C-alpha cells in the first residue's frame, strides 16, 4: 500500500509570470482556493496520509500559512523539505529521498490539475510494485510535445487506458517521438533511485532520463478526465475560467 506522496513545489514558475512573481505556482488561486488544495483533495481519495512538500526556502511561511488554512490539510502529516537550488524535478526528488527511504511512493506535479476523474486514483488502480513503475500519459498535440517528457510505447496503436510498457522516454525533445506526454502523475518503486543520477553534460538530475533507463520495468496509463496544465500561462487562465 502506498503511504507517501511527494509534491515538488520549489519551481520558479517562470512560464506563468507575472502571477508567480510573489506567489509560488502551487499556491496560485483557482476559484478561491490555491492550486495545492486540488492536489490534496486528489490525494485524499487514496490511502496516502503522508505528504512531502518540496519548497523554495523563501516560500516556507506562505506554505505553512496555506496548510493551516486548508481544512483538507488536516487529513495528512506533512514534511516541508527545502530545495535550495531549483535544478529540476530529479533534484527535488533527491531532496525527498531521506524521508521516503525504501518505500514505493507517488509523485504529483502541481502544474497538472485533474477534474472529474483524478489522475492519482486512476494510476493506483493499475499499480503493482512487483511490475515496476507507473507513469501517467496523455495524447498531446505534437507542436506542444517539446514542453513535456515524451514517451514511446511498445504498443504502437493503444486502444484502451493500458497499462502499456514504455519503450523509450525523452525530456522535452526538439522533434516529437510520439504523441504521448508524461503528465504529472507517477508511482515509483524504490528502484528509481538506482537511475536517478546527475547528468554530467547538463549538471542536473533528470527524472525523465531515469525513467528512460528503467523503461523495461515502467508502464504507462492513459488518463481520462478533464486536465489543465497550469504551468503554462494559457493553461492557468483556461483553468481559472473553467472553474469560475
C-alpha positions as CSV (number, residue, x, y, z in Angstrom):
1,X,0.0,0.0,0.0
2,X,1.3,3.5,-0.9
3,X,1.6,5.7,2.2
4,X,3.6,8.7,0.9
5,X,3.2,11.3,-1.8
6,X,5.8,13.9,-3.0
7,X,4.7,17.3,-4.3
8,X,7.6,19.3,-5.7
9,X,6.7,23.0,-5.3
10,X,10.0,24.8,-5.4
11,X,10.0,25.7,-9.1
12,X,10.1,29.4,-10.0
13,X,7.1,29.3,-12.3
14,X,8.7,31.4,-15.0
15,X,6.2,30.3,-17.6
16,X,3.3,31.7,-15.5
17,X,4.8,35.2,-14.8
18,X,3.6,37.7,-13.7
19,X,1.3,35.6,-11.5
20,X,4.2,33.8,-9.8
21,X,6.3,36.9,-9.1
22,X,5.3,36.9,-5.4
23,X,3.3,33.7,-5.2
24,X,4.6,30.1,-5.6
25,X,3.0,28.3,-8.5
26,X,1.4,25.7,-6.2
27,X,-0.4,28.4,-4.3
28,X,-1.8,30.3,-7.3
29,X,-5.5,30.9,-6.7
30,X,-8.2,28.9,-8.6
31,X,-11.8,29.6,-7.6
32,X,-11.0,30.9,-4.1
33,X,-8.5,28.1,-3.3
34,X,-4.8,27.6,-4.0
35,X,-3.9,25.0,-6.6
36,X,-2.3,22.9,-3.9
37,X,-5.8,22.3,-2.4
38,X,-6.9,20.5,-5.5
39,X,-3.9,18.2,-5.3
40,X,-4.6,17.5,-1.6
41,X,-8.2,16.5,-2.5
42,X,-6.9,14.2,-5.1
43,X,-4.6,12.5,-2.6
44,X,-7.4,12.3,-0.1
45,X,-9.2,9.9,-2.4
46,X,-6.4,7.4,-1.7
47,X,-4.9,5.7,1.4
48,X,-1.9,8.1,1.4
49,X,-1.5,10.0,4.7
50,X,2.0,11.4,4.5
51,X,2.9,14.2,2.1
52,X,6.4,15.6,1.4
53,X,6.3,19.1,0.1
54,X,9.5,20.3,-1.7
55,X,9.6,24.0,-1.4
56,X,11.8,27.0,-2.0
57,X,13.1,28.0,1.5
58,X,11.9,31.6,0.9
59,X,8.3,30.4,0.5
60,X,8.1,28.4,3.7
61,X,5.9,30.9,5.5
62,X,3.5,31.0,2.6
63,X,3.1,27.2,2.5
64,X,2.9,27.0,6.3
65,X,0.1,29.5,6.3
66,X,-1.7,27.8,3.5
67,X,-1.7,24.4,5.2
68,X,-3.0,25.9,8.4
69,X,-5.9,27.5,6.5
70,X,-6.9,24.5,4.3
71,X,-9.3,22.1,6.1
72,X,-8.3,19.2,3.8
73,X,-4.7,19.5,5.0
74,X,-5.7,18.2,8.4
75,X,-6.1,14.7,6.9
76,X,-2.3,14.4,6.4
77,X,1.0,14.7,8.0
78,X,3.5,17.0,6.2
79,X,7.2,17.3,5.8
80,X,8.2,20.6,4.3
81,X,11.6,20.0,2.7
82,X,13.7,22.8,1.3
83,X,15.2,22.7,-2.3
84,X,17.9,25.3,-2.2
85,X,18.6,25.2,-5.9
86,X,15.6,24.5,-8.2
87,X,17.6,22.4,-10.7
88,X,14.9,20.2,-12.0
89,X,12.5,17.5,-10.9
90,X,15.1,14.9,-10.3
91,X,16.9,17.2,-7.8
92,X,13.6,17.8,-6.0
93,X,13.1,14.0,-5.6
94,X,16.6,13.6,-4.1
95,X,15.6,16.2,-1.5
96,X,12.7,13.9,-0.5
97,X,14.7,10.7,-0.6
98,X,15.7,10.7,3.1
99,X,12.0,10.9,4.1
100,X,11.0,8.1,1.7
101,X,13.8,5.5,2.2
102,X,12.8,2.1,0.7
103,X,9.1,2.7,0.0
104,X,7.1,2.9,-3.1
105,X,5.7,6.4,-3.4
106,X,3.5,8.8,-5.5
107,X,4.8,11.9,-7.2
108,X,2.3,14.6,-8.2
109,X,3.3,17.7,-10.1
110,X,1.4,20.8,-9.1
111,X,1.4,22.0,-12.7
112,X,-1.1,19.4,-13.6
113,X,-4.7,19.5,-12.2
114,X,-7.3,16.9,-12.9
115,X,-11.0,17.2,-12.6
116,X,-13.9,14.7,-12.9
117,X,-11.5,11.7,-12.6
118,X,-8.4,12.2,-10.6
119,X,-5.1,11.1,-12.1
120,X,-3.7,9.5,-9.0
121,X,-6.6,7.2,-8.3
122,X,-6.5,6.0,-12.0
123,X,-2.9,5.2,-11.6
124,X,-3.2,3.4,-8.3
125,X,-5.9,1.1,-9.7
126,X,-3.3,-0.3,-12.0
127,X,-0.3,-0.3,-9.6
128,X,1.6,-3.5,-8.8
129,X,5.1,-2.7,-7.3
130,X,6.3,-6.2,-8.5
131,X,5.7,-5.0,-12.1
132,X,7.6,-1.7,-11.7
133,X,6.8,2.0,-12.0
134,X,3.7,3.6,-13.5
135,X,3.5,6.9,-15.3
136,X,0.5,9.0,-16.4
137,X,0.2,9.7,-20.2
138,X,-2.0,11.9,-22.3
139,X,-2.1,12.5,-26.0
140,X,-0.7,16.0,-26.7
141,X,-0.6,18.0,-29.9
142,X,2.8,17.4,-31.5
143,X,3.7,21.1,-31.5
144,X,3.4,21.1,-27.7
145,X,5.4,17.9,-27.0
146,X,8.6,20.0,-26.6
147,X,7.2,21.3,-23.3
148,X,6.9,17.8,-21.8
149,X,8.6,14.5,-21.2
150,X,7.8,12.4,-24.3
151,X,7.2,8.6,-24.1
152,X,7.1,5.9,-26.7
153,X,5.0,2.7,-26.1
154,X,5.7,-0.9,-27.1
155,X,2.1,-0.9,-28.4
156,X,2.0,1.3,-31.5
157,X,-1.8,1.7,-31.5
158,X,-3.2,1.6,-28.0
159,X,-6.9,1.0,-27.8
160,X,-7.5,1.4,-24.1
161,X,-6.1,3.0,-21.0
162,X,-3.4,0.4,-20.5
163,X,-1.1,0.0,-18.8
164,X,1.4,-0.2,-21.7
165,X,5.1,-0.9,-21.5
166,X,7.3,2.1,-22.3
167,X,10.0,1.6,-25.0
168,X,11.7,4.9,-24.5
169,X,11.3,8.3,-22.9
170,X,13.0,11.7,-23.6
171,X,12.8,15.1,-21.9
172,X,11.3,18.0,-24.0
173,X,12.5,16.8,-27.4
174,X,13.1,19.2,-30.3
175,X,11.3,16.6,-32.5
176,X,8.4,14.6,-31.1
177,X,8.9,10.9,-30.8
178,X,5.2,10.2,-30.3
179,X,2.0,12.0,-29.2
180,X,2.3,10.7,-25.6
181,X,3.3,13.1,-22.9
182,X,4.2,12.5,-19.3
183,X,1.5,14.5,-17.5
184,X,2.5,14.9,-13.8
185,X,1.4,11.7,-12.0
186,X,3.9,8.9,-11.2
187,X,4.1,5.9,-9.0
188,X,7.6,4.7,-8.3
189,X,9.1,1.7,-6.6
190,X,12.4,2.2,-4.7
191,X,14.3,1.0,-7.8
192,X,14.0,4.5,-9.3
193,X,16.9,5.7,-7.0
194,X,19.3,3.5,-8.9
195,X,19.0,5.6,-12.0
196,X,18.4,9.0,-10.6
197,X,21.9,10.4,-11.0
198,X,23.3,13.7,-12.2
199,X,23.8,14.1,-15.9
200,X,27.4,15.4,-16.3
201,X,26.6,17.2,-19.5
202,X,23.6,19.1,-18.1
203,X,24.8,19.3,-14.5
204,X,21.3,18.4,-13.2
205,X,19.4,15.3,-12.2
206,X,16.7,14.5,-14.9
207,X,13.8,12.3,-13.8
208,X,12.8,11.6,-17.4
209,X,16.3,10.2,-18.1
210,X,16.0,8.0,-15.1
211,X,12.6,6.7,-16.3
212,X,14.2,6.0,-19.8
213,X,16.9,3.9,-18.2
214,X,14.2,1.8,-16.4
215,X,11.8,1.5,-19.4
216,X,11.8,-2.3,-19.2
217,X,10.1,-2.0,-15.8
218,X,8.0,1.1,-16.5
219,X,4.4,1.1,-17.8
220,X,2.2,4.0,-18.8
221,X,-1.5,4.5,-18.2
222,X,-3.5,6.8,-20.4
223,X,-5.6,9.1,-18.1
224,X,-9.2,10.1,-18.7
225,X,-10.9,13.2,-17.4
226,X,-10.6,17.0,-17.6
227,X,-7.0,18.2,-17.2
228,X,-5.3,21.6,-17.1
229,X,-1.6,22.3,-17.3
230,X,-1.4,25.4,-15.1
231,X,2.4,25.5,-15.5
232,X,1.6,27.2,-18.8
233,X,0.1,30.7,-18.8
234,X,-2.6,29.7,-21.2
235,X,-3.4,26.6,-19.1
236,X,-3.7,28.6,-15.9
237,X,-6.0,31.2,-17.4
238,X,-8.1,28.4,-19.0
239,X,-8.4,26.6,-15.7
240,X,-9.5,29.8,-13.9
241,X,-12.2,30.4,-16.5
242,X,-13.4,26.8,-16.4
243,X,-13.7,26.8,-12.6
244,X,-15.3,30.3,-12.3
